[in-house]
Amino acid sequence: MFRSLRFRLPALFLVAIALTGVVASLIAVRLFQDYTRARALNELRQEARGIAQLLADKAGDLPISGKRLEETTGDRLFYVGLPLFPGTEPQLTPVPRRLVPPAALEQRRVTFDLPWKGRTLLAVSHPVTIQNRNFGALVVARPKAELRQRWVTLFQRLALAFLGGLVVAGGLGWYLSQRITKPVLALSHAADEVATGHYDVDVPTVPARDEIGHLAERFAEMATRLREAEELERNFLMTVSHELRTPLTAIRGHVEALREGVVEDPELRTASLDVISAEATRLERLVGDVLDLAKLDTRRFTVRHEEVDMARLLEQAYLAFGEEAKQRRIDYSRDVSAEPVIVTDGDRVLQIITNLIANAFRWTPNGGSVGLQLSAENGQIHVAVEDTGPGIGPDEQERIFRPFWTHDGKGTGLGLAIARELAMALGGRIDLDSEVGRGSKFELVLPTQPQLLG
């Protein structure tokens, strides 16, 4: 419990509030001490000046009652020096000279601590001068305990306010910690589920647009991607298994027939060998695609620097699909507006263009059209492959370039993924322009000079 975020957040919050409150209280008490002392000294100086003047005016006349003056001012009055009212008892409490600083008898006002009957008094002296002659000094004093009592009262009130503040801060800290840790704990639980391979988890929705909300959104996207990746991997394994089983079954059937002598006609034997050769080529292409993708992912592939005549290379790719176009009555055309020669890897470029054309033929219905265009501008060459297929929606235009993803669940889903990775490795890119119902246009853009990443 004590290590959990739910406990540590309000605990740290309270500790910070407590430290702030203690420091603020100490500063407040210290300031109040200085203020009360300064104010008390100011009051004592005013009283000392007034009473000293009164004593000087009444000296020799009727004695002034010191007790009544003390009751009026609320402070203790002392006198040290020559008698002011000869022939009478002292009206003010005499104080020994040793308790008064010498400066107090030299016509100077002095502030000092006066020990009196077990207590310490804050005292202010004022000289009593009659006809320019210094008779003594009046001392006005106030117990320091009174000032200390004021500080204690302030401290008690601050302590009550501090405790109330801690209660409020604790409640607020607990509430905020719940708001923060609840989605974090939910995300932690979801992460545990994902770690065990259960990607179909309910990710908490955090309405706040803060770091926690951003984390929840990104975690949901991650879980979705992992779920899609798992599904794609499962589909890929099923597809690859099917793709491998079909040619292997055909090869095995024809090999068994040839071995057992079932096929004796030379023409049929030649046809069986052609089937075996075609299916073996199909297997080789499938395995090659998987290996190419693995090499591209780890950047462990080789490229060459050579001069490539793009017009001839496009013609080569174009002729490879001529027979399929005739069989399916597809309007198959090419438009070469430039004949650039670039420095790149010709085999890789041919592989990219072939993959794009194969994808176009796959989705173009019989009787449709597929067009190739070659152009060059601003130090780049553009090879566009346009078809009249069903088109691609905005939500799928990024997915089709992911490995193993197919729109209809058929095929390996590696052609476009390999094409894009190769284009990027050659320093280029593949742009897509498509709308549902009007076909698609894939455009390979390559620099004329090598920018190879591999």
N, C-alpha and C positions, 0 to 999 in steps of 0.2 A: 504493500500500500504506500509506504513512505517513498518508494522509488518511482511511483507512477507520476505521470505528468499531471494528472488530475489533482494530486496533493501538492506537488512541488510548485505549480503555478501560483495558487493562492498563498502558499507559504512564503514564497519569495516576494509576492506582492505585499503581504503583511509585514515582512521583515523590512522591506524598503520603506513602507509607510511608518513603521515604528522608529527606524533610525532617523527618518526625516522629522518625525514628531519630537523625538528626544532632542535632536540638535536645535530645532526651532524653539522648543521650550527652554532649553538652557540659554539660548540667545535672548529670548524674551525676558527671562528672570534676571539675567545680567543687566539688560537695558533698564528694566524696572528698578533694579537696585540702584543703578547710577542716577536714575531720574528721581527716585524718592530721597536719596541722600542729598542731591543737589537742591531739591525743593526744600527739604528740611533745613539745610544750611542757609538758604536764602531767607526763610522765615525767621530763623534764629538771628541772623544779622540785622534784619529790620527791627525785630523786637529789642535786640541789644542796643541799637542806635537810639531808638525812641525812649527806652527806659533810662539809658545813660543820660540823655538830655534832660529828662524829667528830674532825675536825681540831682543833676547839676543845678537846675533852676530852683529846686526846693531845699537845697543844702542850707543848713542853719535854721530853717523854719521848723514847722511841725514835722515830725518824722512821718515818712510814708510807710504804710503797712506792706511789708514784703509778702506776707501770706496772701493778702488780697490781690496783689499783682500776680502772684503765681496762679491763683484761682482764675483770674481774668485771662491770662495767656495760656494756661495749661502746661507751662514749662517750669522747670526749677530755676530759681534765681540765686546767685551767689555773689559775694563781694569780697575783694581783697584790696587792702590799702588803708589810708588814713580814715578816721571816723568822719562821716558826713553830717551826723546829728549829734554834736557833743552833748554829753550829759545824759544821754538816753541809752537804753539797751540797743544793741544792733538789731535793725529791722530786717536786714537781709542776712541769710546764712553765710557766715564767714567760711572761707576755704583756705587751707594752708597754702602758703606761698610755694612750697615745694611741689604742689600738684598743678601749679599754673606755669606755663612757659614764661621765661623772663621777658620775652618780647611783648607779652600781654600788659606788662607794667611800663612799657616804653612808648605809650601813646600809639599803639598799633593794634589792629584787629587780627586776632589769631583764632584759627580753628584747631581743636585738639580733642583727644579723648580724655575724659575726666573720670577716674575711678572713684566711686562714692558708695560706701556701705555695701560692698559686694557686687555692685553693678557698674557697668561702664556706660557713661553718658557721652553723647555727642555734644560738645560745648563750643560756644563762640564767645570770645571776650571782646569787650569794647571799652576803651579808656574813658574814665570820668574826669573831665577837665573843668575846673572852675577858675575863671579869670586867668586863663592861660597857664594854670598850674595843675599838674597831674596829681590827683588825689589817690587814684587807684584804678581798679578795673572791675567792670561789671561782667559777670559770666552768666550767660543764658544757656541752659543745657536741657537735653531731651534724652530719655533712655533709648539706647540703641535697640533694646528689645522691641520697642514699638515699631521701629522700622523693619526689624526682622519679622515681626508678626504680619506686616503687610506683605512681605515677600512670601511667607508661608501660605497666606490666604490666596495669593495669586497662583502659587504653585499648585495648591489643592484644586483650584478651579481649572487650571490647565490640565491637571491629571484627569479630572472628570471629562473634560472635553476630549482629551487624548483617548481615553477608553471608549467614549462614544464614537469617536472617529475610527478607532480600530474595529468596532463592531460593524459600522457601516462599510468600511473598506473590506472587512472579511467577507461580508455578505456579497458585496459587489465582486470581489475577487473570485469567490466560489461560483457565482453566476457566470462570470466571464470564462472561468476555467471549464465549466460545463459546456458553454457554447463552443469553446475551442476544441476541447478534448473529445467531445461526442463524435463529431465527424472524423477526427483523427483516429479514434478507436475503431470506428466503422471502416475507415480505409485500411487500417491495420488488419482487421479481420478479413477484408476483401483480399488484401495482399497475401495473407496466409492461404486463402483458398486458391489464389492464382499460383502460389508457390507449389501447391500440391497437384497442379494441373487442371483445376476446375476454373476455366476461363469464363464460364457463363455465370458470373456473380452479379449481385445487385450492388452497384456503386452508389453510395449516398449522394443525394442531391443537396448541394450547399447553395442556398439562395444568395448569400453574401458574395460580392465581387471583390474578394480579397485573396491573399495567398492561399488560404485553405480552399476557397472556391476554385481557384486556378488549379490547385493540386488535384482536386476531385475531378475536374473536367479532363485534365491530362491523364489521370489514372483510368477514367472511363474510356478514353480514346485508346490507351495502351491495352486495356482488357479486350476491347473490340478488335484491335489489330491482332492480338494474340489468338483470339477466338477465330478470326478470319484466317490467320496463318495456319492454325491447327486444321481448320477445315480444308484449306488449300492443300496442305501437306497430305491429308487423308485422301482428298480427291486425286492429288497427283499420284500417290501410290496406287490407287485403284486404276487410274488412267494408264500409268506406266505398266502396271501388271497386265492390263488388257492389251496395250500396244505391244508388249513383249510376247504375250501369249499367242496373239493372232499370227504374227509371222513365224513364231516357233512351231505352232501347230501345222501351218502350211509346209514349212521346211521339213518337219518330221514326217508328215504324210507322204510327200513326194520322195523323200529319201527312202522310206520304208518300201514304197512301191517300186522304186528303182532297184533296191537291194533284193527284193523277193522276185524280181523279174516280171512283175505284173504288167509293166509298160515295156512292150517289145517293139512297138512301132518307132522308128527313128525320129519321126516328127514329134510324136508324143514325148519321147525322151528329151528331145531338145526343148520342148515347151515346159516340161517339168524342171529342167535345169535353169531355164529362164526365170521361172517362178522362184526357184531357190535363190538365184542370184538377186532378183528384185527384193525379195523379203530380207535377205542378208544385208542389202544396201539400206533398207528401211531400218533394220536394227542398228546398223552402224551410225545412221543419221541420228537416231534417238539417243544412243549412248554418247555420241559426239555433242549433242545439245546439252545433255546433263553435265558432261565434263567441261564444256565451254562456260556454262553458268558458274560452276564451282571455281574455275580459274578466274573468271571475272570478279567474283565476290572477294577473292583473296588477292587480286591483282597479280596473280602468278601466271601471266600469259606473255607471249612474245609478239612483237609487231616489227614490221620492216619499214625502212625508208626507201621508197622507190618512186620513180616517176610513173604516174598512172594516167592513161588516156581515158578520161571519163566517158567520152562518146563511145569508144570501143567497149568499155566495161558495161555501159548501159545496154548496148546492143547485145552483148553476151547474155546478160540477165533477161533481156526481153525475149530472145529466141528460146530460152529454156521453157517458157510457158506458152509458146505458140501453138503446140498441138492440143493442149488442154483448152485453149480459147476456141479452136475450131470445133472440138467435140461438143462444147457447151454453148456454141453460137454466141460467144461473148465478143463484143466490139472491143478489140484489143489494139491500142494505138500508142505511138510514141511521138514526142515533139522535142527535138533537139535544137535549141536556139543558140547554143554555144558549144564549143569543143575544147574545153579547158584541159590542161595537163597539170596535175597537182602532185605534190610529194606526200605520199601516205602509204598505207598498207593496202594494196589492191585486193588481196584475198579477203581481208576483213570488210572492206567496203562492198565487195560483191556479195558477201554473206549478209550484210545489212539490207541491201537492196533486194536480194532474193527473198529474205524473210518478209519484207514489206509487201512484195508482189504476191507471195504465197498467202499472206493474210488477206490481201484484197480479193484474190480468187476464191478463197474459202467463203467469204461472206457475200460475194456478188452472185445473185441468182442467175440461172441460165437465161441467156438473151440480154443480159446487162452489159455494162461497159467498164473497162479498166484502162486507164491512161497513165503514161509515164511522161514526165517533162524534165528536161535538163537545162539549167540556166546558170549564169555566173554574174556576180556583181559585188563590188566593194570587197574584193579579196576573199570571197566565199563562193562555193558552188552550192546549188540547190537541186536536189533530186526529189521530185514530187510524185507520189503514187496515189491516184484518185480512183475511187470506185463508186458504184451505185448500189451499195449494200444498204442494210437497214439503218445505218448510222449509230452513233454512240451518244448516250445521254451524258450530261455534265457530271453526274455523280459516278460514272464509270470510266471517265476519260483518264483518270489517274490509276485506277485499279488495273486496267488492261495491260499496263507495263509492269505489273508485279509478277514475279515468277509463280507458275502453277495456277494462275487465275485465268479462267475462261468464261465467256459470257454464257455459253450453253452447256458447260460442264464436259465438253468433249475436247479431245486433244490434250497436249501436255501443258499448254500455256507458257511455253518457253520462247517462242519465236520473237515476239515483241520485246520481251524482257532482255533477251540477248542482244537484239538490235539496238536498244537504247543504251545498254551498258557499253557496247562496242563503240557507238557513236560518241559517247562521253569520253571513252578511253582515247579516241582519236582526236579529241579536242573539239568535237562538234556537238550536235544535239538533234533531237527529232521533235518537230512541232506537229500538233494535231489540230485539225479544223474539221469538226463534225457536228451534225445535228440529226436527231432521230427523224428518219423518213427521207433524208436527202443524200445519204451516203457519207463517205469519209475521205479526208485528204491527209495523208502522212507525208511530211516533208523532211528529208535529210539535209542538214546544213553542215558543211565541212569547210575548214579553212584551206586555202591553197598551199600553205606552208605547214610543215609538221608541227603539231602541238601535242605530242603523244604523252600520255600519262603512264603508260605501262613500262 
